[in-house]
Amino acid sequence: MILVDSPLSVVAAALLAFCVSYCFIIWIVNWKTAVVLDYPNSRSLHTDPVPRVGGVGLLFGVVSAWLVFSANLPVFVWLGVSVLAGVSIVDDIWEVPVGYRLTVHLFVVLGSCIWLLLDTQGWLYVIFSTLIVVWISNLFNFMDGSDGLAGGMILIGFGCYGLVAILSGDTGFALVNFSIAGASLGFLFHNFYPARVFLGDVGAVPLGYLAAVMGLLGWINGLWSLWVPLLIFSPFIADATVTLLKRLLRGEKIWLAHCEHYYQRMVRSGLGHKRTALFGYSLMLVSGASAIWVNEREIIIQFIMVVIWGLVYLGLMLMADFGERPDSGKR
């Protein structure tokens, strides 16, 4: 194994993750066995069967870079990613009942939060953080429904984590996050419109877990406040959370597939996959840049920035709700 703590190691790790992810996913795309194909239905935004286990290649790229460069990560991160990826790929292939899946998610995340927070923060933080991490792990899965959207959000989000770590002088933590960003870029080459592979539960759930856990680790290591990861991933969090709450208030079964997310409605309104993804990237680049800028400011300034973004999302959602055009089909 290689152990390098210079900025050059960050670049090398990201490149390795990119190459492994890109090449592995080529094999997945060409494999196309029926058991891993996502067949379109009335809730889908695609029209042709597409392999849905691209997350295997992405995670393989990440883990390869972490192993080669001896990434300094707590044991619970390795265990959490492994268990969540395992139960998720079984779900991708055979469909695990939602109750079983959520139980596994809950125990994995609870164990991680106990390991991470109990000694220093106490049980209240552990319980609250467990609920948040479980939610973020699953919302990535909810948001993986449009070509290029989730892959680009992963690239930008973990890229922002890595950049803040570099600016804070923590090269090792930057390497960990830029490895995820590099692997996501390898995936995105195959997932941007028209997508030849999807992330699948096997990619979305572990990556959602990593987004939340890396956010907590950065906070514990003093790299950022908790507002920073919230701002970075706020486009995903806002869409998924508001959509879930609206469905709950209507008494609908929130675990069933649907096409009510704002990004799904954008695709169906006529914007299509490409313009929806580019809009999402723009939103996340600006929110990520604001998070990086506000990280060195006082906590009250950070809170004000979060409120401003909340108002931005509220305005965008109200515009969508009141100005939505009739469904114009899949793009």
Residue frames relative to the residue before (quaternion, step in Angstrom):
aa qw qx qy qz dx dy dz
M 1.0000 0.0000 0.0000 0.0000 0.00 0.00 0.00
I 0.3636 -0.7207 0.5543 0.2027 3.55 -1.22 0.56
L 0.0584 -0.7826 0.6190 0.0297 3.55 -0.93 0.88
V 0.1391 0.7840 -0.5824 0.1635 3.54 -0.32 1.29
D 0.1496 -0.8194 0.5482 0.0749 3.59 -0.83 0.92
S 0.4706 0.6562 -0.4577 0.3721 3.58 1.14 0.56
P 0.6579 -0.5048 0.3649 0.4234 3.61 -1.19 0.34
L 0.5815 0.5891 -0.3761 0.4163 3.59 1.13 -0.57
S 0.6149 0.5493 -0.3516 0.4434 3.58 1.09 -0.67
V 0.5948 0.5633 -0.3612 0.4455 3.59 1.11 -0.64
V 0.6660 0.4944 -0.2926 0.4757 3.57 0.93 -0.94
A 0.6665 0.5092 -0.3036 0.4520 3.57 0.91 -0.92
A 0.6532 0.5104 -0.3154 0.4618 3.60 0.96 -0.82
A 0.6534 0.5083 -0.3141 0.4647 3.58 0.95 -0.85
L 0.6531 0.5077 -0.3090 0.4692 3.59 1.00 -0.83
L 0.6437 0.5109 -0.3253 0.4678 3.59 0.97 -0.81
A 0.6531 0.5107 -0.3134 0.4631 3.57 0.91 -0.91
F 0.6330 0.5359 -0.3193 0.4584 3.58 1.01 -0.85
C 0.7037 0.4819 -0.2783 0.4417 3.59 0.74 -1.07
V 0.6682 0.4893 -0.3087 0.4678 3.60 0.90 -0.89
S 0.6577 0.5073 -0.3083 0.4636 3.57 0.90 -0.89
Y 0.6680 0.5191 -0.3000 0.4409 3.59 0.82 -1.02
C 0.7185 0.4528 -0.2570 0.4612 3.58 0.82 -1.02
F 0.6428 0.5200 -0.3320 0.4541 3.58 0.97 -0.80
I 0.6769 0.4922 -0.3019 0.4565 3.58 0.96 -0.82
I 0.5365 0.5847 -0.4126 0.4472 3.61 1.15 -0.42
W 0.6557 0.5037 -0.3041 0.4732 3.57 0.97 -0.88
I 0.6450 0.5174 -0.3223 0.4609 3.60 0.96 -0.84
V 0.6497 0.5233 -0.3138 0.4534 3.59 0.94 -0.91
N 0.7210 0.4427 -0.2487 0.4715 3.58 0.94 -0.87
W 0.5551 0.6194 -0.3867 0.3983 3.58 1.22 -0.45
K 0.0990 0.8735 -0.4752 0.0375 3.56 0.81 -1.10
T 0.2413 0.7546 -0.5716 0.2136 3.59 0.87 0.81
A 0.6368 -0.5954 0.3307 0.3614 3.58 -1.01 0.85
V 0.6351 0.5814 -0.3400 0.3781 3.58 1.01 -0.78
V 0.7560 0.3496 -0.2098 0.5121 3.63 1.14 -0.48
L 0.5045 0.6532 -0.4284 0.3679 3.59 1.22 0.23
D 0.2947 -0.7174 0.6056 0.1783 3.54 -1.12 0.79
Y 0.1786 -0.8050 0.5606 0.0762 3.56 -0.40 1.24
P 0.4870 -0.6930 0.4411 0.2968 3.61 -0.80 0.93
N 0.0466 -0.7663 0.6399 0.0324 3.53 -1.22 0.65
S 0.7704 -0.3721 0.2389 0.4592 3.57 -1.28 -0.13
R 0.6878 0.4718 -0.2777 0.4767 3.60 1.20 -0.46
S 0.5775 0.6376 -0.3575 0.3635 3.59 1.26 -0.30
L 0.3529 -0.7055 0.5692 0.2316 3.52 -1.32 0.41
H 0.6600 0.4533 -0.3159 0.5090 3.60 1.28 0.05
T 0.3693 -0.7564 0.5080 0.1828 3.57 -1.23 0.49
D 0.7403 0.3353 -0.2060 0.5450 3.61 1.23 -0.27
P 0.5806 -0.5738 0.4320 0.3833 3.62 -1.13 0.53
V 0.0360 -0.7993 0.5986 -0.0386 3.56 -0.90 1.02
P 0.5199 -0.6218 0.4678 0.3524 3.65 -0.94 0.76
R 0.2169 -0.8237 0.5171 0.0843 3.57 -0.84 0.98
V 0.6223 0.5465 -0.3498 0.4378 3.62 1.16 0.35
G 0.1930 0.8105 -0.5268 0.1680 3.59 1.05 0.72
G 0.5558 0.6262 -0.3803 0.3929 3.55 1.20 -0.49
V 0.5490 0.5991 -0.4012 0.4228 3.59 1.18 -0.47
G 0.6826 0.4810 -0.2841 0.4712 3.56 0.89 -0.93
L 0.6373 0.5294 -0.3269 0.4547 3.57 1.00 -0.84
L 0.6931 0.4671 -0.2788 0.4730 3.58 0.85 -0.95
F 0.6090 0.5432 -0.3531 0.4576 3.58 1.07 -0.67
G 0.6373 0.5166 -0.3214 0.4728 3.59 1.05 -0.72
V 0.6477 0.5230 -0.3104 0.4589 3.57 0.98 -0.89
V 0.7073 0.4677 -0.2690 0.4567 3.56 0.75 -1.09
S 0.6037 0.5563 -0.3586 0.4444 3.60 1.04 -0.70
A 0.6782 0.4783 -0.2902 0.4764 3.59 0.88 -0.91
W 0.6435 0.5261 -0.3240 0.4518 3.59 0.95 -0.83
L 0.6845 0.4838 -0.2899 0.4619 3.58 0.94 -0.87
V 0.6713 0.5074 -0.3037 0.4468 3.57 0.85 -0.94
F 0.7787 0.3164 -0.1649 0.5160 3.57 0.96 -0.85
S 0.4405 -0.7404 0.4312 0.2678 3.58 1.25 0.49
A 0.0027 -0.8375 0.5453 -0.0358 3.56 0.76 1.08
N 0.3508 -0.7453 0.5375 0.1802 3.55 -0.88 1.02
L 0.2170 0.7835 -0.5401 0.2176 3.54 0.09 1.36
P 0.5510 -0.5958 0.4584 0.3623 3.60 -1.08 0.63
V 0.6253 -0.5660 0.3873 0.3725 3.56 -1.14 0.67
F 0.6415 0.5571 -0.3476 0.3966 3.60 0.95 -0.80
V 0.5867 0.5615 -0.3837 0.4396 3.62 1.13 -0.47
W 0.6555 0.4974 -0.3056 0.4791 3.58 0.92 -0.91
L 0.6789 0.4888 -0.2922 0.4634 3.58 0.88 -0.95
G 0.6568 0.5291 -0.3123 0.4372 3.57 0.91 -0.92
V 0.6683 0.4876 -0.3002 0.4748 3.58 0.87 -0.94
S 0.6636 0.5221 -0.3102 0.4368 3.59 0.92 -0.90
V 0.6991 0.4614 -0.2839 0.4666 3.60 0.81 -0.97
L 0.6743 0.4917 -0.3076 0.4571 3.59 0.89 -0.87
A 0.6406 0.5040 -0.3280 0.4774 3.59 1.02 -0.75
G 0.6433 0.5426 -0.3250 0.4314 3.59 0.99 -0.80
V 0.7135 0.4252 -0.2721 0.4858 3.59 0.75 -0.99
S 0.6462 0.5393 -0.3284 0.4287 3.60 1.08 -0.65
I 0.6666 0.4763 -0.3317 0.4678 3.61 0.95 -0.72
V 0.5810 0.5423 -0.3725 0.4792 3.59 1.16 -0.54
D 0.6540 0.5038 -0.3077 0.4731 3.59 1.02 -0.80
D 0.6235 0.5446 -0.3393 0.4466 3.60 1.01 -0.78
I 0.7494 0.4091 -0.2131 0.4750 3.57 1.00 -0.83
W 0.8389 0.1844 -0.0575 0.5088 3.59 0.83 -1.00
E 0.4049 -0.7359 0.4542 0.2970 3.63 1.26 -0.10
V 0.1052 -0.7900 0.6040 -0.0047 3.54 -0.13 1.37
P 0.5394 -0.6198 0.4464 0.3543 3.66 -0.90 0.82
V 0.5970 -0.6278 0.3661 0.3398 3.56 -0.94 0.92
G 0.6261 0.5574 -0.3428 0.4241 3.59 1.01 -0.72
Y 0.6534 0.5035 -0.3066 0.4749 3.57 0.99 -0.84
R 0.6550 0.5237 -0.3154 0.4441 3.56 0.93 -0.94
L 0.6935 0.4809 -0.2815 0.4567 3.56 0.83 -0.98
T 0.6025 0.5496 -0.3582 0.4546 3.58 1.10 -0.62
V 0.6452 0.4992 -0.3141 0.4857 3.58 0.96 -0.85
H 0.6385 0.5280 -0.3264 0.4549 3.59 0.91 -0.93
L 0.6702 0.5225 -0.2986 0.4344 3.56 0.89 -0.98
F 0.6961 0.4677 -0.2872 0.4627 3.60 0.84 -0.91
V 0.6271 0.5267 -0.3384 0.4635 3.59 1.02 -0.77
V 0.7091 0.4581 -0.2657 0.4656 3.57 0.81 -1.00
L 0.6196 0.5363 -0.3447 0.4578 3.60 1.00 -0.76
G 0.6537 0.5058 -0.3135 0.4676 3.58 0.92 -0.86
S 0.6468 0.5207 -0.3160 0.4590 3.58 0.99 -0.85
C 0.6997 0.4751 -0.2764 0.4565 3.58 0.87 -0.94
I 0.5997 0.5342 -0.3603 0.4744 3.60 1.10 -0.62
W 0.6609 0.5117 -0.2907 0.4657 3.56 0.92 -0.97
L 0.7418 0.4542 -0.2180 0.4426 3.53 0.92 -0.97
L 0.8496 0.2645 -0.0601 0.4524 3.56 0.85 -1.00
L 0.5563 0.6721 -0.4027 0.2769 3.60 1.02 -0.66
D 0.6932 0.5018 -0.2957 0.4246 3.60 0.79 -0.96
T 0.7845 0.3526 -0.1700 0.4810 3.57 0.97 -0.82
Q 0.8024 0.3188 -0.1375 0.4854 3.60 1.04 -0.72
G 0.4644 -0.6985 0.4386 0.3228 3.60 1.12 -0.50
W 0.7276 -0.4850 0.2960 0.3844 3.53 -1.37 0.29
L 0.5969 0.5740 -0.3804 0.4118 3.62 1.00 -0.66
Y 0.6617 0.4831 -0.2945 0.4919 3.57 0.95 -0.88
V 0.6302 0.5471 -0.3360 0.4366 3.59 0.98 -0.85
I 0.6978 0.4719 -0.2812 0.4596 3.60 0.80 -0.98
F 0.6728 0.4891 -0.3015 0.4661 3.57 0.87 -0.93
S 0.6705 0.4968 -0.2998 0.4623 3.59 0.92 -0.90
T 0.6073 0.5576 -0.3553 0.4404 3.59 1.04 -0.72
L 0.6659 0.4955 -0.3045 0.4673 3.59 0.90 -0.89
I 0.6618 0.5067 -0.3086 0.4583 3.58 0.96 -0.86
V 0.6864 0.4827 -0.2966 0.4559 3.60 0.86 -0.93
V 0.6175 0.5251 -0.3493 0.4701 3.61 1.01 -0.72
W 0.6590 0.5096 -0.3105 0.4579 3.57 0.94 -0.87
I 0.6894 0.4726 -0.2956 0.4627 3.59 0.81 -0.93
S 0.5939 0.5617 -0.3631 0.4471 3.60 1.06 -0.68
N 0.7402 0.4177 -0.2277 0.4752 3.56 0.93 -0.88
L 0.6260 0.5507 -0.3694 0.4104 3.60 1.01 -0.60
F 0.5524 0.5761 -0.4058 0.4452 3.60 1.15 -0.44
N 0.6432 0.5190 -0.3171 0.4652 3.56 1.04 -0.77
F 0.6396 0.5289 -0.3201 0.4568 3.58 1.02 -0.80
M 0.7356 0.4423 -0.2267 0.4603 3.57 1.03 -0.83
D 0.5728 0.5745 -0.3825 0.4422 3.59 1.29 0.04
G 0.4447 0.7124 -0.4421 0.3151 3.56 0.46 1.16
S 0.7213 0.3514 -0.2312 0.5502 3.57 1.27 0.01
D 0.5974 -0.6154 0.3749 0.3519 3.57 -0.90 0.94
G 0.8646 0.1572 -0.1334 0.4582 3.55 -0.87 1.02
L 0.5501 0.6612 -0.3993 0.3176 3.60 1.14 -0.47
A 0.7305 0.4218 -0.2567 0.4718 3.61 0.61 -1.09
G 0.6395 0.5377 -0.3315 0.4382 3.59 0.97 -0.82
G 0.6801 0.4781 -0.2905 0.4737 3.57 0.96 -0.83
M 0.6372 0.5258 -0.3303 0.4566 3.57 1.04 -0.73
I 0.6260 0.5222 -0.3291 0.4766 3.59 1.08 -0.73
L 0.6403 0.5305 -0.3147 0.4577 3.57 0.95 -0.90
I 0.7134 0.4462 -0.2607 0.4733 3.58 0.79 -1.00
G 0.6761 0.5234 -0.3057 0.4188 3.58 0.86 -0.95
F 0.7307 0.3929 -0.2422 0.5030 3.58 0.76 -0.99
G 0.5648 0.5671 -0.3871 0.4578 3.59 1.18 -0.40
C 0.6414 0.5071 -0.3130 0.4832 3.58 1.06 -0.77
Y 0.6059 0.5385 -0.3472 0.4715 3.59 1.01 -0.78
G 0.6868 0.4956 -0.2824 0.4505 3.55 0.84 -1.01
L 0.6522 0.5202 -0.3180 0.4505 3.57 0.98 -0.83
V 0.6476 0.4981 -0.3238 0.4771 3.60 0.94 -0.83
A 0.6363 0.5263 -0.3303 0.4572 3.59 0.99 -0.79
I 0.6375 0.5137 -0.3238 0.4741 3.60 0.99 -0.81
L 0.6753 0.4942 -0.2942 0.4617 3.58 0.87 -0.94
S 0.6965 0.4492 -0.2627 0.4940 3.58 1.18 -0.58
G 0.5545 -0.6592 0.3637 0.3545 3.57 1.29 0.05
D 0.5641 0.5845 -0.3966 0.4276 3.61 1.22 0.24
T 0.1838 -0.8341 0.5143 0.0773 3.57 0.17 1.33
G 0.6349 0.5533 -0.3328 0.4243 3.57 1.00 -0.80
F 0.6867 0.4561 -0.2830 0.4902 3.58 0.92 -0.89
A 0.5938 0.5484 -0.3595 0.4663 3.59 1.12 -0.59
L 0.6330 0.5394 -0.3261 0.4495 3.58 0.97 -0.86
V 0.6371 0.5396 -0.3221 0.4464 3.58 0.93 -0.92
N 0.7442 0.4237 -0.2308 0.4620 3.59 0.81 -0.98
F 0.6519 0.4914 -0.3279 0.4755 3.59 1.01 -0.69
S 0.5599 0.5720 -0.3946 0.4511 3.61 1.18 -0.40
I 0.6491 0.4954 -0.3113 0.4862 3.59 1.00 -0.82
A 0.6497 0.5130 -0.3158 0.4637 3.59 0.96 -0.86
G 0.6552 0.5176 -0.3131 0.4525 3.60 0.95 -0.85
A 0.6625 0.4927 -0.3030 0.4759 3.58 0.95 -0.88
S 0.6439 0.5224 -0.3290 0.4519 3.58 1.01 -0.74
L 0.6101 0.5333 -0.3543 0.4667 3.59 1.12 -0.60
G 0.6234 0.5273 -0.3343 0.4707 3.58 1.05 -0.74
F 0.6460 0.5015 -0.3038 0.4888 3.56 1.07 -0.77
L 0.6631 0.5474 -0.3109 0.4050 3.58 0.91 -0.95
F 0.5743 0.5881 -0.3783 0.4257 3.59 1.11 -0.58
H 0.7342 0.3790 -0.2190 0.5190 3.59 1.15 -0.57
N 0.7093 0.4836 -0.2441 0.4510 3.57 1.22 -0.43
F 0.5564 0.5933 -0.4128 0.4098 3.60 1.16 -0.40
Y 0.6750 -0.5525 0.3174 0.3719 3.54 -1.13 0.79
P 0.5643 -0.3079 -0.7619 0.0790 1.53 -1.61 1.94
A 0.4760 -0.7163 0.4391 0.2598 3.57 -0.70 1.12
R 0.2038 -0.7638 0.6013 0.1162 3.54 -1.07 0.85
V 0.7765 0.1132 -0.0872 0.6136 3.56 1.31 -0.07
F 0.2644 -0.7468 0.5869 0.1671 3.58 -1.17 0.60
L 0.6305 -0.5531 0.3998 0.3697 3.55 -1.25 0.47
G 0.1932 -0.8044 0.5318 0.1810 3.57 0.88 -0.97
D 0.6779 -0.4648 0.3670 0.4356 3.56 -1.29 0.21
V 0.6280 0.5750 -0.3375 0.4015 3.58 0.99 -0.83
G 0.7180 0.3758 -0.2532 0.5283 3.58 1.18 -0.43
A 0.6886 0.5302 -0.2950 0.3971 3.56 0.85 -1.01
V 0.6976 0.4848 -0.2946 0.4377 3.59 0.80 -0.95
P 0.6851 0.4527 -0.3122 0.4778 3.67 0.78 -0.84
L 0.6622 0.5024 -0.3183 0.4559 3.60 1.00 -0.71
G 0.6069 0.5209 -0.3507 0.4872 3.58 1.10 -0.60
Y 0.6193 0.5347 -0.3180 0.4790 3.55 1.07 -0.83
L 0.6788 0.4876 -0.2921 0.4650 3.59 0.89 -0.91
A 0.6101 0.5503 -0.3593 0.4425 3.61 1.00 -0.74
A 0.7006 0.4583 -0.2650 0.4784 3.58 0.94 -0.91
V 0.6925 0.4862 -0.2856 0.4501 3.58 0.86 -0.96
M 0.6432 0.4989 -0.3304 0.4778 3.60 0.98 -0.76
G 0.6043 0.5477 -0.3508 0.4602 3.56 1.12 -0.65
L 0.6673 0.4850 -0.2923 0.4838 3.58 1.00 -0.84
L 0.6537 0.5165 -0.3188 0.4519 3.58 0.94 -0.86
G 0.6428 0.5174 -0.3203 0.4654 3.59 1.00 -0.80
W 0.6406 0.5130 -0.3162 0.4760 3.57 1.07 -0.73
I 0.6719 0.4946 -0.2956 0.4653 3.58 0.88 -0.93
N 0.7006 0.4551 -0.2625 0.4828 3.59 1.06 -0.75
G 0.5217 -0.6842 0.3840 0.3350 3.59 1.30 0.09
L 0.4264 0.7160 -0.4584 0.3089 3.59 1.19 0.42
W 0.8012 -0.0387 0.0536 0.5947 3.57 1.11 -0.62
S 0.5065 -0.5840 0.5178 0.3664 3.55 -1.35 0.12
L 0.6583 -0.5178 0.3617 0.4095 3.58 -1.24 0.21
W 0.5540 0.6051 -0.3997 0.4089 3.61 1.22 -0.31
V 0.6082 0.6037 -0.3563 0.3723 3.60 1.07 -0.70
P 0.7011 0.4189 -0.3019 0.4917 3.68 0.71 -0.86
L 0.5898 0.5635 -0.3677 0.4465 3.58 1.11 -0.62
L 0.6794 0.4791 -0.2890 0.4748 3.58 0.93 -0.88
I 0.6431 0.5494 -0.3320 0.4176 3.58 0.89 -0.91
F 0.7931 0.2792 -0.1437 0.5219 3.59 0.83 -0.95
S 0.3059 0.8114 -0.4635 0.1823 3.59 1.24 0.26
P 0.6088 0.5455 -0.4025 0.4121 3.70 0.90 -0.54
F 0.6601 0.4843 -0.2975 0.4911 3.57 1.00 -0.84
I 0.6756 0.5142 -0.2976 0.4366 3.56 0.84 -1.03
A 0.6722 0.5117 -0.3052 0.4394 3.58 0.88 -0.92
D 0.6751 0.4974 -0.3015 0.4538 3.60 0.81 -0.99
A 0.7181 0.4587 -0.2669 0.4502 3.59 0.70 -1.07
T 0.6842 0.4996 -0.3000 0.4384 3.60 0.89 -0.91
V 0.6782 0.4805 -0.3016 0.4672 3.59 0.84 -0.90
T 0.6417 0.5206 -0.3277 0.4580 3.59 0.97 -0.81
L 0.6470 0.5156 -0.3162 0.4643 3.59 0.97 -0.85
L 0.6692 0.5033 -0.3057 0.4533 3.58 0.88 -0.93
K 0.6432 0.5196 -0.3265 0.4580 3.58 0.96 -0.79
R 0.6625 0.4918 -0.3039 0.4764 3.58 1.00 -0.80
L 0.6223 0.5359 -0.3340 0.4626 3.58 1.05 -0.75
L 0.6754 0.5019 -0.2942 0.4531 3.57 0.91 -0.92
R 0.6794 0.4564 -0.2876 0.4974 3.59 1.17 -0.53
G 0.4877 -0.6937 0.4098 0.3361 3.58 1.31 -0.01
E 0.4143 0.7156 -0.4677 0.3122 3.59 1.18 0.49
K 0.5412 -0.5992 0.4789 0.3444 3.56 -1.27 0.42
I 0.2937 -0.8268 0.4546 0.1532 3.55 -0.14 1.32
W 0.6438 0.5362 -0.3343 0.4315 3.60 1.18 -0.37
L 0.5809 0.5817 -0.3831 0.4212 3.60 1.24 -0.14
A 0.5814 -0.5906 0.4349 0.3521 3.55 -1.16 0.68
H 0.0563 0.7866 -0.6110 0.0692 3.56 -1.08 0.74
C 0.3090 -0.7359 0.5637 0.2129 3.58 -1.26 0.01
E 0.3812 0.7557 -0.4469 0.2895 3.57 0.98 0.90
H 0.4352 0.6741 -0.4888 0.3423 3.60 1.20 0.02
Y 0.6064 -0.5860 0.3904 0.3695 3.56 -1.10 0.65
Y 0.6471 0.5076 -0.3416 0.4548 3.60 0.98 -0.72
Q 0.6269 0.5249 -0.3423 0.4629 3.61 1.06 -0.68
R 0.6600 0.5013 -0.3022 0.4710 3.55 0.99 -0.82
M 0.6078 0.5448 -0.3515 0.4586 3.58 1.10 -0.63
V 0.6494 0.5113 -0.3182 0.4643 3.58 0.94 -0.91
R 0.7198 0.4585 -0.2500 0.4574 3.56 0.85 -1.01
S 0.6141 0.5762 -0.3550 0.4061 3.61 1.15 -0.49
G 0.6742 -0.4800 0.3034 0.4723 3.56 1.26 -0.27
L 0.5182 0.6381 -0.4245 0.3796 3.60 1.20 -0.21
G 0.3178 -0.7721 0.4924 0.2458 3.57 1.08 -0.71
H 0.7079 -0.4807 0.3252 0.4025 3.53 -1.34 0.24
K 0.6890 0.5146 -0.3065 0.4080 3.58 0.76 -0.99
R 0.7201 0.4322 -0.2672 0.4725 3.59 0.75 -0.98
T 0.5978 0.5454 -0.3604 0.4640 3.59 1.13 -0.58
A 0.6599 0.4978 -0.3048 0.4731 3.57 0.95 -0.88
L 0.6712 0.4977 -0.3071 0.4555 3.60 0.86 -0.89
F 0.6197 0.5178 -0.3404 0.4817 3.59 1.06 -0.67
G 0.6503 0.5131 -0.3099 0.4666 3.57 0.97 -0.86
Y 0.6369 0.5203 -0.3287 0.4643 3.59 0.97 -0.81
S 0.6540 0.5208 -0.3181 0.4470 3.57 0.90 -0.93
L 0.6536 0.5192 -0.3036 0.4594 3.55 0.96 -0.94
M 0.7136 0.4527 -0.2685 0.4624 3.57 0.86 -0.92
L 0.5998 0.5459 -0.3646 0.4575 3.61 1.07 -0.58
V 0.6801 0.4726 -0.2914 0.4787 3.58 0.94 -0.87
S 0.6705 0.4774 -0.3102 0.4756 3.61 0.92 -0.85
G 0.6369 0.5224 -0.3223 0.4665 3.58 1.07 -0.70
A 0.6482 0.5097 -0.3113 0.4723 3.57 1.00 -0.84
S 0.6499 0.5042 -0.3220 0.4688 3.57 1.01 -0.76
A 0.6256 0.5324 -0.3353 0.4613 3.59 1.09 -0.69
I 0.6528 0.5031 -0.3109 0.4734 3.59 0.97 -0.84
W 0.6640 0.5068 -0.3046 0.4577 3.59 0.95 -0.87
V 0.7363 0.4482 -0.2466 0.4429 3.55 0.85 -0.98
N 0.4823 0.7081 -0.4192 0.3004 3.60 1.23 -0.35
E 0.7242 0.4158 -0.2408 0.4946 3.60 1.07 -0.70
R 0.5779 0.5940 -0.3760 0.4146 3.59 1.26 0.00
E 0.6733 -0.4832 0.3698 0.4200 3.53 -1.32 0.21
I 0.6562 -0.5595 0.3437 0.3718 3.55 -1.18 0.64
I 0.6167 0.5462 -0.3523 0.4441 3.60 1.07 -0.63
I 0.6245 0.5197 -0.3296 0.4809 3.59 1.10 -0.72
Q 0.6326 0.5256 -0.3263 0.4659 3.57 1.03 -0.78
F 0.6503 0.5117 -0.3120 0.4668 3.57 0.97 -0.84
I 0.6368 0.5233 -0.3246 0.4640 3.59 0.98 -0.83
M 0.6368 0.5263 -0.3258 0.4598 3.59 1.02 -0.82
V 0.6346 0.5184 -0.3287 0.4695 3.59 0.99 -0.78
V 0.6460 0.5114 -0.3188 0.4686 3.60 0.98 -0.85
I 0.6315 0.5335 -0.3325 0.4539 3.59 0.96 -0.84
W 0.6797 0.4734 -0.2955 0.4759 3.57 0.90 -0.90
G 0.6000 0.5562 -0.3587 0.4494 3.57 1.07 -0.64
L 0.6630 0.4923 -0.2947 0.4808 3.56 1.02 -0.82
V 0.6058 0.5472 -0.3491 0.4600 3.58 1.07 -0.71
Y 0.6888 0.4718 -0.2850 0.4708 3.58 0.84 -0.97
L 0.6150 0.5398 -0.3447 0.4599 3.58 1.03 -0.75
G 0.6653 0.5063 -0.3025 0.4577 3.56 0.92 -0.90
L 0.6610 0.5044 -0.3068 0.4632 3.59 0.94 -0.89
M 0.6723 0.4997 -0.2996 0.4566 3.58 0.96 -0.84
L 0.6405 0.5101 -0.3269 0.4719 3.56 1.02 -0.77
M 0.6179 0.5323 -0.3383 0.4695 3.58 1.04 -0.74
A 0.6669 0.4939 -0.3024 0.4689 3.57 0.98 -0.86
D 0.6797 0.5111 -0.2964 0.4347 3.58 0.91 -0.92
F 0.7712 0.3647 -0.1907 0.4858 3.57 0.94 -0.86
G 0.7677 0.3538 -0.1999 0.4955 3.57 1.18 -0.35
E 0.3584 0.7632 -0.4773 0.2476 3.57 1.27 0.25
R 0.3487 -0.7258 0.5590 0.1979 3.49 -0.99 0.92
P 0.6394 -0.5024 0.3875 0.4342 3.62 -1.18 0.30
D 0.6413 -0.5305 0.3946 0.3893 3.54 -1.20 0.68
S 0.1177 -0.8123 0.5696 0.0436 3.54 -0.74 1.08
G 0.6841 -0.5243 0.2758 0.4254 3.57 1.19 0.54
K 0.6598 -0.5152 0.3920 0.3815 3.51 -1.41 0.05
R 0.1567 -0.7656 0.6163 0.0972 3.51 -1.22 0.60
